[in-house]
Amino acid sequence: MNAKKLYTPRDPVCGRDVFGVYPTAIYEGKMYFFCSEACEKRFSTDPESFVRRKGVFRRFMDRLAEKNAENPPKCGCDCCH
């Protein structure tokens, strides 16, 4: 028995598989699917940065750096205000 695997689109912003009806965008003739409107908005602000394929680890590190920039970790010493 040879079953074909159905194509599951992947969100270029967060890397999640997209199921169901979600936001889409067309960039340079290719349709992109998103898991949420927030991911679609991030993509629309700078699509070129998401078109280049990044691995799961790189996307994780990018999001971690983004969150740390918003709320830097505090170690309790005088140098971290």
N, CA, C and O atoms as a GROMACS GRO file, in nm:
protein
  324
    1MET      N    1   0.084  -0.118   0.000
    1MET     CA    2   0.000   0.000   0.000
    1MET      C    3   0.089   0.124   0.000
    1MET      O    4   0.180   0.136   0.082
    2ASN      N    5   0.064   0.214  -0.090
    2ASN     CA    6   0.144   0.335  -0.106
    2ASN      C    7   0.056   0.457  -0.084
    2ASN      O    8  -0.017   0.498  -0.175
    3ALA      N    9   0.062   0.515   0.033
    3ALA     CA   10  -0.020   0.633   0.063
    3ALA      C   11   0.062   0.759   0.039
    3ALA      O   12   0.178   0.767   0.078
    4LYS      N   13   0.000   0.855  -0.026
    4LYS     CA   14   0.068   0.983  -0.049
    4LYS      C   15   0.053   1.070   0.075
    4LYS      O   16  -0.053   1.075   0.137
    5LYS      N   17   0.160   1.138   0.109
    5LYS     CA   18   0.156   1.230   0.222
    5LYS      C   19   0.100   1.363   0.173
    5LYS      O   20   0.148   1.419   0.074
    6LEU      N   21  -0.001   1.413   0.244
    6LEU     CA   22  -0.059   1.541   0.207
    6LEU      C   23   0.035   1.654   0.247
    6LEU      O   24   0.106   1.644   0.347
    7TYR      N   25   0.035   1.759   0.169
    7TYR     CA   26   0.119   1.875   0.198
    7TYR      C   27   0.058   1.954   0.313
    7TYR      O   28  -0.060   1.989   0.309
    8THR      N   29   0.138   1.982   0.413
    8THR     CA   30   0.096   2.066   0.525
    8THR      C   31   0.180   2.192   0.521
    8THR      O   32   0.302   2.185   0.538
    9PRO      N   33   0.116   2.307   0.499
    9PRO     CA   34   0.195   2.431   0.494
    9PRO      C   35   0.256   2.464   0.630
    9PRO      O   36   0.200   2.430   0.734
   10ARG      N   37   0.370   2.529   0.627
   10ARG     CA   38   0.440   2.567   0.750
   10ARG      C   39   0.451   2.719   0.754
   10ARG      O   40   0.487   2.783   0.656
   11ASP      N   41   0.420   2.774   0.870
   11ASP     CA   42   0.428   2.918   0.893
   11ASP      C   43   0.575   2.961   0.883
   11ASP      O   44   0.658   2.910   0.958
   12PRO      N   45   0.609   3.054   0.791
   12PRO     CA   46   0.749   3.095   0.776
   12PRO      C   47   0.802   3.178   0.893
   12PRO      O   48   0.923   3.196   0.906
   13VAL      N   49   0.713   3.230   0.976
   13VAL     CA   50   0.755   3.315   1.088
   13VAL      C   51   0.791   3.231   1.210
   13VAL      O   52   0.901   3.244   1.264
   14CYS      N   53   0.699   3.144   1.253
   14CYS     CA   54   0.723   3.067   1.376
   14CYS      C   55   0.757   2.921   1.349
   14CYS      O   56   0.803   2.852   1.440
   15GLY      N   57   0.735   2.872   1.227
   15GLY     CA   58   0.770   2.735   1.193
   15GLY      C   59   0.664   2.632   1.224
   15GLY      O   60   0.686   2.512   1.203
   16ARG      N   61   0.549   2.674   1.274
   16ARG     CA   62   0.442   2.578   1.306
   16ARG      C   63   0.374   2.529   1.178
   16ARG      O   64   0.366   2.601   1.079
   17ASP      N   65   0.325   2.405   1.184
   17ASP     CA   66   0.242   2.354   1.075
   17ASP      C   67   0.108   2.426   1.081
   17ASP      O   68   0.056   2.452   1.190
   18VAL      N   69   0.053   2.457   0.965
   18VAL     CA   70  -0.073   2.532   0.957
   18VAL      C   71  -0.183   2.438   0.911
   18VAL      O   72  -0.175   2.379   0.803
   19PHE      N   73  -0.286   2.423   0.994
   19PHE     CA   74  -0.401   2.340   0.961
   19PHE      C   75  -0.526   2.428   0.956
   19PHE      O   76  -0.539   2.521   1.036
   20GLY      N   77  -0.615   2.400   0.864
   20GLY     CA   78  -0.740   2.475   0.858
   20GLY      C   79  -0.727   2.603   0.779
   20GLY      O   80  -0.638   2.618   0.695
   21VAL      N   81  -0.818   2.696   0.806
   21VAL     CA   82  -0.823   2.823   0.734
   21VAL      C   83  -0.757   2.930   0.819
   21VAL      O   84  -0.804   2.964   0.928
   22TYR      N   85  -0.648   2.981   0.768
   22TYR     CA   86  -0.570   3.082   0.839
   22TYR      C   87  -0.527   3.191   0.743
   22TYR      O   88  -0.547   3.177   0.622
   23PRO      N   89  -0.469   3.301   0.794
   23PRO     CA   90  -0.425   3.410   0.706
   23PRO      C   91  -0.320   3.364   0.604
   23PRO      O   92  -0.240   3.273   0.631
   24THR      N   93  -0.321   3.428   0.489
   24THR     CA   94  -0.222   3.399   0.384
   24THR      C   95  -0.168   3.530   0.330
   24THR      O   96  -0.227   3.637   0.349
   25ALA      N   97  -0.055   3.520   0.262
   25ALA     CA   98   0.003   3.635   0.193
   25ALA      C   99   0.075   3.583   0.070
   25ALA      O  100   0.128   3.471   0.070
   26ILE      N  101   0.078   3.663  -0.034
   26ILE     CA  102   0.153   3.627  -0.154
   26ILE      C  103   0.272   3.720  -0.163
   26ILE      O  104   0.258   3.842  -0.157
   27TYR      N  105   0.390   3.660  -0.177
   27TYR     CA  106   0.514   3.736  -0.188
   27TYR      C  107   0.596   3.677  -0.301
   27TYR      O  108   0.626   3.558  -0.300
   28GLU      N  109   0.631   3.759  -0.398
   28GLU     CA  110   0.707   3.718  -0.516
   28GLU      C  111   0.644   3.596  -0.584
   28GLU      O  112   0.714   3.503  -0.624
   29GLY      N  113   0.511   3.599  -0.595
   29GLY     CA  114   0.439   3.495  -0.666
   29GLY      C  115   0.416   3.366  -0.588
   29GLY      O  116   0.359   3.272  -0.642
   30LYS      N  117   0.459   3.359  -0.465
   30LYS     CA  118   0.441   3.238  -0.384
   30LYS      C  119   0.348   3.269  -0.267
   30LYS      O  120   0.358   3.375  -0.204
   31MET      N  121   0.255   3.175  -0.240
   31MET     CA  122   0.162   3.195  -0.129
   31MET      C  123   0.221   3.138   0.000
   31MET      O  124   0.274   3.027   0.002
   32TYR      N  125   0.210   3.217   0.106
   32TYR     CA  126   0.258   3.177   0.239
   32TYR      C  127   0.138   3.169   0.333
   32TYR      O  128   0.046   3.250   0.326
   33PHE      N  129   0.140   3.069   0.422
   33PHE     CA  130   0.033   3.046   0.517
   33PHE      C  131   0.083   3.076   0.657
   33PHE      O  132   0.200   3.054   0.688
   34PHE      N  133  -0.006   3.127   0.743
   34PHE     CA  134   0.033   3.167   0.878
   34PHE      C  135  -0.062   3.107   0.980
   34PHE      O  136  -0.180   3.086   0.953
   35CYS      N  137  -0.008   3.080   1.100
   35CYS     CA  138  -0.090   3.021   1.207
   35CYS      C  139  -0.176   3.127   1.276
   35CYS      O  140  -0.272   3.092   1.344
   36SER      N  141  -0.142   3.254   1.260
   36SER     CA  142  -0.217   3.361   1.326
   36SER      C  143  -0.198   3.492   1.249
   36SER      O  144  -0.112   3.504   1.163
   37GLU      N  145  -0.282   3.589   1.283
   37GLU     CA  146  -0.268   3.721   1.222
   37GLU      C  147  -0.140   3.790   1.269
   37GLU      O  148  -0.082   3.869   1.195
   38ALA      N  149  -0.096   3.759   1.391
   38ALA     CA  150   0.028   3.818   1.442
   38ALA      C  151   0.147   3.776   1.356
   38ALA      O  152   0.232   3.858   1.323
   39CYS      N  153   0.153   3.648   1.320
   39CYS     CA  154   0.263   3.601   1.234
   39CYS      C  155   0.253   3.662   1.095
   39CYS      O  156   0.354   3.697   1.034
   40GLU      N  157   0.131   3.676   1.044
   40GLU     CA  158   0.113   3.738   0.912
   40GLU      C  159   0.159   3.883   0.914
   40GLU      O  160   0.219   3.930   0.818
   41LYS      N  161   0.131   3.956   1.024
   41LYS     CA  162   0.176   4.095   1.036
   41LYS      C  163   0.328   4.104   1.040
   41LYS      O  164   0.387   4.189   0.973
   42ARG      N  165   0.392   4.016   1.119
   42ARG     CA  166   0.539   4.017   1.126
   42ARG      C  167   0.598   3.991   0.988
   42ARG      O  168   0.696   4.055   0.949
   43PHE      N  169   0.540   3.897   0.914
   43PHE     CA  170   0.588   3.865   0.780
   43PHE      C  171   0.573   3.985   0.688
   43PHE      O  172   0.665   4.017   0.612
   44SER      N  173   0.459   4.052   0.693
   44SER     CA  174   0.432   4.162   0.600
   44SER      C  175   0.523   4.282   0.624
   44SER      O  176   0.545   4.361   0.533
   45THR      N  177   0.576   4.298   0.747
   45THR     CA  178   0.666   4.410   0.772
   45THR      C  179   0.803   4.390   0.708
   45THR      O  180   0.867   4.487   0.668
   46ASP      N  181   0.849   4.265   0.698
   46ASP     CA  182   0.980   4.236   0.638
   46ASP      C  183   0.982   4.094   0.583
   46ASP      O  184   1.048   4.007   0.640
   47PRO      N  185   0.912   4.070   0.472
   47PRO     CA  186   0.901   3.934   0.419
   47PRO      C  187   1.035   3.871   0.383
   47PRO      O  188   1.053   3.750   0.396
   48GLU      N  189   1.129   3.952   0.337
   48GLU     CA  190   1.258   3.898   0.293
   48GLU      C  191   1.331   3.824   0.406
   48GLU      O  192   1.400   3.726   0.380
   49SER      N  193   1.316   3.870   0.528
   49SER     CA  194   1.385   3.805   0.639
   49SER      C  195   1.325   3.669   0.672
   49SER      O  196   1.391   3.586   0.735
   50PHE      N  197   1.200   3.644   0.629
   50PHE     CA  198   1.137   3.515   0.657
   50PHE      C  199   1.140   3.422   0.538
   50PHE      O  200   1.121   3.301   0.553
   51VAL      N  201   1.163   3.475   0.419
   51VAL     CA  202   1.167   3.391   0.299
   51VAL      C  203   1.290   3.301   0.302
   51VAL      O  204   1.284   3.185   0.262
   52ARG      N  205   1.401   3.357   0.348
   52ARG     CA  206   1.521   3.273   0.362
   52ARG      C  207   1.490   3.168   0.467
   52ARG      O  208   1.448   3.201   0.578
   53ARG      N  209   1.512   3.044   0.434
   53ARG     CA  210   1.479   2.936   0.527
   53ARG      C  211   1.574   2.935   0.645
   53ARG      O  212   1.695   2.942   0.630
   54LYS      N  213   1.514   2.926   0.764
   54LYS     CA  214   1.590   2.913   0.887
   54LYS      C  215   1.547   2.785   0.954
   54LYS      O  216   1.431   2.745   0.945
   55GLY      N  217   1.639   2.721   1.021
   55GLY     CA  218   1.605   2.601   1.095
   55GLY      C  219   1.528   2.635   1.222
   55GLY      O  220   1.519   2.751   1.262
   56VAL      N  221   1.474   2.532   1.284
   56VAL     CA  222   1.397   2.550   1.407
   56VAL      C  223   1.482   2.616   1.514
   56VAL      O  224   1.434   2.706   1.584
   57PHE      N  225   1.606   2.574   1.529
   57PHE     CA  226   1.693   2.629   1.633
   57PHE      C  227   1.720   2.777   1.609
   57PHE      O  228   1.718   2.857   1.703
   58ARG      N  229   1.747   2.815   1.484
   58ARG     CA  230   1.775   2.956   1.453
   58ARG      C  231   1.652   3.043   1.482
   58ARG      O  232   1.665   3.152   1.537
   59ARG      N  233   1.532   2.993   1.443
   59ARG     CA  234   1.410   3.069   1.472
   59ARG      C  235   1.390   3.083   1.623
   59ARG      O  236   1.350   3.189   1.671
   60PHE      N  237   1.418   2.976   1.698
   60PHE     CA  238   1.406   2.981   1.844
   60PHE      C  239   1.501   3.084   1.902
   60PHE      O  240   1.462   3.164   1.987
   61MET      N  241   1.625   3.084   1.856
   61MET     CA  242   1.724   3.179   1.907
   61MET      C  243   1.686   3.323   1.871
   61MET      O  244   1.706   3.414   1.952
   62ASP      N  245   1.633   3.345   1.753
   62ASP     CA  246   1.589   3.479   1.713
   62ASP      C  247   1.477   3.529   1.803
   62ASP      O  248   1.478   3.644   1.848
   63ARG      N  249   1.379   3.442   1.830
   63ARG     CA  250   1.267   3.482   1.916
   63ARG      C  251   1.313   3.503   2.059
   63ARG      O  252   1.264   3.594   2.127
   64LEU      N  253   1.407   3.422   2.107
   64LEU     CA  254   1.460   3.437   2.242
   64LEU      C  255   1.532   3.571   2.255
   64LEU      O  256   1.514   3.642   2.354
   65ALA      N  257   1.613   3.605   2.156
   65ALA     CA  258   1.685   3.733   2.158
   65ALA      C  259   1.586   3.850   2.156
   65ALA      O  260   1.607   3.951   2.223
   66GLU      N  261   1.480   3.835   2.079
   66GLU     CA  262   1.378   3.940   2.071
   66GLU      C  263   1.310   3.959   2.206
   66GLU      O  264   1.290   4.073   2.249
   67LYS      N  265   1.275   3.851   2.273
   67LYS     CA  266   1.210   3.859   2.405
   67LYS      C  267   1.305   3.914   2.510
   67LYS      O  268   1.264   3.993   2.595
   68ASN      N  269   1.432   3.874   2.506
   68ASN     CA  270   1.529   3.924   2.603
   68ASN      C  271   1.556   4.073   2.584
   68ASN      O  272   1.586   4.143   2.681
   69ALA      N  273   1.544   4.121   2.462
   69ALA     CA  274   1.563   4.264   2.437
   69ALA      C  275   1.448   4.343   2.501
   69ALA      O  276   1.468   4.454   2.549
   70GLU      N  277   1.327   4.284   2.500
   70GLU     CA  278   1.211   4.350   2.560
   70GLU      C  279   1.221   4.349   2.713
   70GLU      O  280   1.195   4.450   2.777
   71ASN      N  281   1.257   4.235   2.770
   71ASN     CA  282   1.265   4.216   2.915
   71ASN      C  283   1.399   4.151   2.950
   71ASN      O  284   1.404   4.029   2.964
   72PRO      N  285   1.505   4.228   2.964
   72PRO     CA  286   1.635   4.168   2.992
   72PRO      C  287   1.633   4.093   3.125
   72PRO      O  288   1.572   4.139   3.222
   73PRO      N  289   1.701   3.978   3.131
   73PRO     CA  290   1.706   3.902   3.255
   73PRO      C  291   1.779   3.980   3.364
   73PRO      O  292   1.872   4.056   3.334
   74LYS      N  293   1.738   3.961   3.488
   74LYS     CA  294   1.801   4.029   3.601
   74LYS      C  295   1.866   3.926   3.691
   74LYS      O  296   1.803   3.828   3.731
   75CYS      N  297   1.993   3.947   3.722
   75CYS     CA  298   2.065   3.851   3.803
   75CYS      C  299   2.068   3.890   3.951
   75CYS      O  300   2.110   3.809   4.034
   76GLY      N  301   2.026   4.010   3.984
   76GLY     CA  302   2.024   4.053   4.123
   76GLY      C  303   2.145   4.135   4.164
   76GLY      O  304   2.149   4.187   4.276
   77CYS      N  305   2.243   4.148   4.077
   77CYS     CA  306   2.361   4.229   4.110
   77CYS      C  307   2.335   4.376   4.076
   77CYS      O  308   2.234   4.409   4.014
   78ASP      N  309   2.425   4.462   4.115
   78ASP     CA  310   2.409   4.606   4.092
   78ASP      C  311   2.419   4.645   3.945
   78ASP      O  312   2.370   4.751   3.905
   79CYS      N  313   2.483   4.561   3.863
   79CYS     CA  314   2.504   4.597   3.723
   79CYS      C  315   2.376   4.583   3.640
   79CYS      O  316   2.366   4.643   3.533
   80CYS      N  317   2.280   4.506   3.686
   80CYS     CA  318   2.155   4.483   3.611
   80CYS      C  319   2.042   4.564   3.672
   80CYS      O  320   1.987   4.526   3.775
   81HIS      N  321   2.008   4.674   3.610
   81HIS     CA  322   1.902   4.761   3.666
   81HIS      C  323   1.772   4.734   3.599
   81HIS      O  324   1.672   4.796   3.632
   0.00000   0.00000   0.00000
